[in-house]
Amino acid sequence: MPNNKFNLKEVVKEFRESNLEVVKRLELIIYLLLKKGEHEGQITKREIIKELSEWGLKDYEIANILGRSRNYVAKEISQLKKSKKKQKESK
């Protein structure tokens, strides 16, 4: 008689692995689209970081998409926030 036990740990593991592949592919698509805009002179890395951050992505997620270090992205986000704060203060 076959074993019909439900192995939750195995199901969760498979689910995570399959989702990681989807996330990797989506990150690649985003990267290629952003690279195209950057190459055509339509957008800078800083603008890309700003947009992705405003959409709620975390610094490490943006770093993965751009192929940059998390520290680089965090620094850019920090500088963007300082610049935004200065603009508000000068108004």
VENVENGI-V959443 format. One record per pair of residues at least 24 apart in sequence whose C-alpha atoms are under 7 Angstrom apart, sorted by the first residue. I is the first residue (numbers start at 1). J is the second residue. Records with the same first field share a line. If there is no record, write none. Layout:
I: J, J
This chain:
27: 65
28: 65
30: 65
31: 65, 66
46: 76
50: 77
